[in-house]
């Protein structure tokens, strides 16, 4: 059971708010689905999605996260329900039905978003009032992108979410699959196992790192280690064009530009609350960029990294 407690201060009186973790009912699922973006940074796609007569199942919630990664959400309705195995079954189904998923994305979010779906790290989120020690042990042994989220209700209007388990890194090994969405008949995936055939090779993070100077890689590594050291709940998501650091949602996205000798950070902070410094911090809330976050921080030296550390901590605490 969670040891988190919530107290109310009323003058000189302190009272504990009793928390409840009732079995997940449809009303709570509806609450999550109506507020997925605010709660988890996920765009809602479908509820109770049928996997067809052959597989004979229904995925509780399907969504697309802020990094354009597919997300399956399963709600554990009783302490003995094996929601993890069920979710893994659906995750395998999803990977075998990429075209169907991307067509769903196109219908709800548009063709540009559908063409940007990133299959490198699909996610499985299991939400429950509590998990057994066997649940927590099992996900540590499974090399898949599984997150366990515990919830508590406090009164009628307070909902607490606690990250019980997140994988430190999220990456699906195997060939890259590209699916371009134009029409139902043109949804044809092609496997690309050779980086030489990748038209975006020069933009990929791994390539940029290999082309960077030792000093620039040192800055990148220093930021990386600093961010994962902020807490056990920090998850690293290595995507094609940037590296995302997240708790429930992204709080920092990092890119590297060898020719400009720059590490670029995008922080989930409101730029209007900060005194911006030319050449160091910038408001990009209305500027297109990869990753998420409205505050751009430019690092060209270890001194810049040291200046940025309070901002990184602030982004983490707000994430």
C-alpha positions as CSV (number, residue, x, y, z in Angstrom):
1,X,0.0,0.0,0.0
2,X,1.1,3.6,-0.7
3,X,2.5,5.4,2.3
4,X,1.6,8.9,0.9
5,X,-0.7,10.9,3.2
6,X,-2.4,14.2,2.6
7,X,-3.1,16.7,5.4
8,X,-5.3,19.7,5.6
9,X,-4.2,22.8,7.5
10,X,-7.0,24.8,9.0
11,X,-5.7,27.4,11.3
12,X,-4.2,25.6,14.3
13,X,-5.9,22.3,13.4
14,X,-4.3,19.7,11.2
15,X,-6.4,16.9,9.9
16,X,-5.6,14.0,7.7
17,X,-7.7,13.5,4.5
18,X,-8.6,9.9,4.2
19,X,-7.5,8.4,0.9
20,X,-9.4,5.7,-0.9
21,X,-8.4,3.3,-3.6
22,X,-11.6,1.7,-4.6
23,X,-11.7,-0.8,-7.5
24,X,-11.3,1.1,-10.7
25,X,-14.8,1.7,-12.1
26,X,-15.9,3.0,-15.4
27,X,-16.5,6.4,-14.0
28,X,-12.7,6.7,-13.1
29,X,-11.8,5.5,-16.6
30,X,-14.1,8.1,-18.1
31,X,-12.4,10.8,-15.9
32,X,-9.0,9.8,-17.1
33,X,-10.0,9.7,-20.7
34,X,-11.6,13.1,-20.5
35,X,-8.4,14.6,-19.0
36,X,-5.6,12.5,-20.4
37,X,-3.5,15.4,-21.7
38,X,-3.7,17.3,-18.4
39,X,-3.0,14.2,-16.3
40,X,-0.5,12.2,-18.4
41,X,0.4,14.3,-21.4
42,X,-1.4,11.9,-23.7
43,X,-3.9,12.7,-26.5
44,X,-7.0,10.5,-26.4
45,X,-7.7,8.2,-29.4
46,X,-10.2,5.5,-28.4
47,X,-11.9,3.7,-25.5
48,X,-12.6,0.0,-25.2
49,X,-11.0,-0.6,-28.6
50,X,-11.8,-4.1,-30.0
51,X,-8.8,-6.2,-31.1
52,X,-11.2,-8.2,-33.3
53,X,-12.8,-11.7,-33.1
54,X,-9.4,-13.5,-33.5
55,X,-7.7,-11.9,-30.5
56,X,-11.0,-11.4,-28.6
57,X,-10.1,-8.5,-26.4
58,X,-10.8,-4.8,-25.7
59,X,-8.0,-2.3,-25.0
60,X,-9.2,0.0,-22.2
61,X,-7.7,3.3,-23.6
62,X,-5.6,4.1,-26.6
63,X,-3.7,7.3,-26.9
64,X,-0.7,9.1,-28.4
65,X,1.8,10.8,-26.1
66,X,3.6,14.2,-26.5
67,X,6.5,12.4,-28.3
68,X,4.1,10.8,-30.8
69,X,4.6,7.4,-29.2
70,X,1.6,5.0,-29.1
71,X,0.2,4.4,-25.6
72,X,-2.0,1.6,-24.2
73,X,-3.6,2.2,-20.8
74,X,-5.1,-0.6,-18.8
75,X,-6.9,-0.2,-15.5
76,X,-6.5,-2.8,-12.8
77,X,-10.0,-3.4,-11.5
78,X,-9.1,-5.8,-8.7
79,X,-6.0,-6.6,-6.7
80,X,-5.8,-10.1,-8.2
81,X,-6.3,-9.1,-11.9
82,X,-3.2,-9.8,-14.0
83,X,-3.3,-6.5,-15.9
84,X,0.4,-6.6,-16.8
85,X,0.1,-9.8,-18.9
86,X,-3.1,-8.6,-20.4
87,X,-1.4,-5.3,-21.4
88,X,1.6,-7.1,-22.9
89,X,-0.8,-9.1,-25.0
90,X,-2.4,-5.9,-26.3
91,X,1.1,-4.3,-26.8
92,X,2.0,-7.1,-29.1
93,X,-1.3,-6.8,-30.9
94,X,-0.6,-3.1,-31.4
95,X,2.8,-3.7,-32.9
96,X,1.2,-6.1,-35.4
97,X,-1.5,-3.6,-36.3
98,X,0.4,-0.4,-36.9
99,X,-1.6,0.5,-40.0
100,X,-4.9,0.3,-38.1
101,X,-3.5,2.5,-35.3
102,X,-2.1,5.1,-37.6
103,X,-5.3,5.3,-39.5
104,X,-7.1,5.9,-36.2
105,X,-4.6,8.7,-35.5
106,X,-5.2,10.3,-38.9
107,X,-8.9,10.3,-38.4
108,X,-8.7,11.9,-35.0
109,X,-5.5,14.1,-35.1
110,X,-4.8,14.5,-38.8
111,X,-2.5,13.1,-41.5
112,X,0.6,15.0,-40.4
113,X,0.4,13.6,-36.9
114,X,-0.3,10.1,-38.3
115,X,2.9,10.3,-40.4
116,X,4.9,11.3,-37.3
117,X,3.9,8.3,-35.1
118,X,7.1,7.0,-33.5
119,X,7.2,3.3,-33.1
120,X,10.6,3.2,-31.3
121,X,9.1,3.1,-27.8
122,X,5.4,2.3,-27.5
123,X,4.2,2.5,-23.9
124,X,2.0,0.4,-21.7
125,X,0.5,2.2,-18.6
126,X,-1.1,0.2,-15.9
127,X,-3.2,2.2,-13.5
128,X,-4.5,0.8,-10.2
129,X,-5.5,1.6,-6.7
130,X,-2.5,-0.6,-5.7
131,X,-0.1,-3.2,-7.0
132,X,1.2,-6.4,-5.4
133,X,4.9,-6.9,-4.8
134,X,4.7,-9.5,-7.6
135,X,3.5,-6.9,-10.0
136,X,6.4,-4.6,-9.2
137,X,8.9,-7.5,-9.4
138,X,7.5,-8.7,-12.7
139,X,7.9,-5.4,-14.6
140,X,11.5,-5.2,-13.6
141,X,12.2,-8.5,-15.3
142,X,10.3,-7.6,-18.5
143,X,12.3,-5.7,-21.1
144,X,9.3,-3.7,-22.3
145,X,8.2,-0.1,-21.8
146,X,5.8,-0.6,-18.9
147,X,4.8,2.0,-16.3
148,X,2.9,1.3,-13.1
149,X,0.8,4.3,-11.8
150,X,-1.0,4.1,-8.4
151,X,-3.9,6.4,-7.7
152,X,-5.7,7.7,-4.6
153,X,-8.9,9.6,-4.3
154,X,-9.1,12.2,-1.5
155,X,-12.6,13.5,-1.0
156,X,-14.6,14.4,-4.0
157,X,-12.2,16.6,-5.9
158,X,-8.6,15.4,-5.3
159,X,-6.9,12.8,-7.3
160,X,-3.3,11.7,-6.6
161,X,-1.1,9.9,-9.1
162,X,2.1,8.1,-7.9
163,X,4.7,6.6,-10.2
164,X,5.3,3.1,-8.8
165,X,7.6,1.9,-11.6
166,X,9.0,3.5,-14.7
167,X,11.7,2.1,-17.0
168,X,14.8,4.2,-16.9
169,X,15.2,4.1,-20.7
170,X,12.6,3.5,-23.3
171,X,13.6,2.0,-26.6
172,X,12.3,-0.8,-28.8
173,X,15.1,-2.7,-30.5
174,X,14.6,-3.9,-34.0
175,X,14.2,-2.5,-37.5
176,X,12.6,0.9,-37.9
177,X,9.2,0.7,-39.5
178,X,7.9,3.6,-41.5
179,X,4.2,3.9,-42.3
180,X,3.1,6.8,-44.5
181,X,-0.6,7.6,-44.2
182,X,-2.5,8.9,-47.2
183,X,-5.5,6.7,-47.8
184,X,-6.7,3.3,-46.5
185,X,-5.2,1.5,-49.6
186,X,-1.8,3.2,-49.2
187,X,-1.1,2.2,-45.6
188,X,1.9,0.1,-46.5
189,X,4.7,-0.3,-43.9
190,X,8.3,-1.0,-45.1
191,X,11.1,-2.2,-42.9
192,X,14.3,-0.2,-43.0
193,X,17.2,-2.0,-41.3
194,X,20.0,0.0,-42.9
195,X,21.0,3.5,-41.7
196,X,22.5,4.1,-45.1
197,X,18.9,4.1,-46.5
198,X,17.7,6.5,-43.8
199,X,17.1,9.9,-45.5
200,X,17.1,11.5,-42.0
201,X,20.4,9.9,-40.9
202,X,22.1,13.3,-40.5
203,X,19.3,14.4,-38.2
204,X,19.3,11.4,-35.9
205,X,20.5,11.7,-32.3
206,X,22.9,8.8,-32.5
207,X,24.5,10.3,-35.6
208,X,24.8,13.8,-34.2
209,X,26.5,12.4,-31.0
210,X,29.0,10.5,-33.1
211,X,29.8,13.7,-35.0
212,X,30.2,15.9,-31.9
213,X,33.4,17.0,-30.3
214,X,34.5,15.5,-27.0
215,X,33.7,18.7,-25.2
216,X,30.2,18.8,-26.6
217,X,29.6,15.1,-25.7
218,X,30.8,16.0,-22.2
219,X,28.1,18.6,-21.9
220,X,25.5,16.2,-23.2
221,X,26.6,13.5,-20.8
222,X,26.7,15.9,-17.9
223,X,23.1,17.1,-18.5
224,X,22.0,13.4,-19.0
225,X,23.5,12.3,-15.7
226,X,22.2,15.4,-13.9
227,X,18.6,14.8,-15.0
228,X,18.5,11.1,-14.3
229,X,20.0,11.8,-10.9
230,X,17.1,14.1,-9.9
231,X,15.0,11.2,-8.8
232,X,14.2,7.5,-9.3
233,X,11.0,8.5,-11.2
234,X,12.9,10.0,-14.1
235,X,12.4,8.1,-17.3
236,X,14.7,8.6,-20.4
237,X,13.1,8.3,-23.8
238,X,15.6,8.1,-26.6
239,X,13.9,9.2,-29.8
240,X,15.2,9.8,-33.3
241,X,15.5,13.6,-33.1
242,X,15.8,14.3,-29.4
243,X,16.1,12.7,-25.9
244,X,13.1,13.2,-23.6
245,X,13.3,13.1,-19.8
246,X,10.0,12.6,-18.1
247,X,8.1,11.7,-15.0
248,X,4.4,11.5,-15.7
249,X,5.0,13.9,-18.6
250,X,8.1,15.3,-20.3
251,X,9.9,18.0,-18.3
252,X,13.1,18.4,-20.5
253,X,13.9,17.5,-24.1
254,X,17.5,17.6,-25.3
255,X,19.0,17.9,-28.8
256,X,22.6,18.2,-29.9
257,X,24.0,20.1,-32.9
258,X,27.6,19.2,-33.7
259,X,28.3,22.0,-36.3
260,X,26.8,24.7,-34.1
261,X,28.7,23.1,-31.1
262,X,25.5,23.4,-29.1
263,X,23.4,21.3,-26.8
264,X,19.8,22.6,-26.9
265,X,17.3,22.0,-24.1
266,X,13.5,22.6,-24.1
267,X,12.0,22.9,-20.6
268,X,8.4,22.6,-19.5
269,X,8.5,26.1,-17.9
270,X,6.6,29.2,-18.5
271,X,9.0,31.7,-20.1
272,X,6.9,34.6,-19.0
273,X,7.8,33.8,-15.4
274,X,11.6,34.2,-16.0
275,X,14.1,36.9,-16.9
276,X,15.3,35.7,-20.3
277,X,18.9,36.1,-21.2
278,X,19.9,36.6,-24.8
279,X,21.9,33.7,-26.2
280,X,21.0,31.5,-23.2
281,X,17.3,31.4,-22.7
282,X,14.5,32.0,-25.2
283,X,10.7,31.8,-25.4
284,X,9.7,29.3,-28.1
285,X,6.1,28.9,-27.1
286,X,5.2,30.2,-30.6
287,X,8.2,28.8,-32.5
288,X,8.1,25.3,-34.1
289,X,10.6,22.9,-32.7
290,X,11.1,19.2,-32.0
291,X,10.3,17.9,-28.5
292,X,8.2,19.6,-25.9
293,X,8.7,22.7,-23.7
294,X,8.3,26.4,-24.2
295,X,11.6,27.5,-22.7
296,X,14.7,27.0,-24.9
297,X,18.1,26.8,-23.1
298,X,21.3,26.9,-25.2
299,X,24.4,25.3,-23.8
300,X,27.8,25.8,-25.3
301,X,30.0,25.2,-22.3
302,X,30.0,23.6,-18.9
303,X,29.6,27.0,-17.4
304,X,26.3,27.3,-19.3
305,X,25.3,23.9,-17.9
306,X,25.9,25.1,-14.3
307,X,23.8,28.2,-15.0
308,X,21.0,26.0,-16.3
309,X,20.9,23.6,-13.3
310,X,18.3,25.6,-11.2
311,X,16.1,25.7,-14.3
312,X,16.4,21.9,-14.7
313,X,15.5,21.3,-11.1
314,X,12.5,23.7,-11.4
315,X,11.3,21.9,-14.5
316,X,11.6,18.5,-12.8
317,X,9.7,19.7,-9.7
318,X,6.9,20.9,-12.0
319,X,6.9,17.7,-14.0
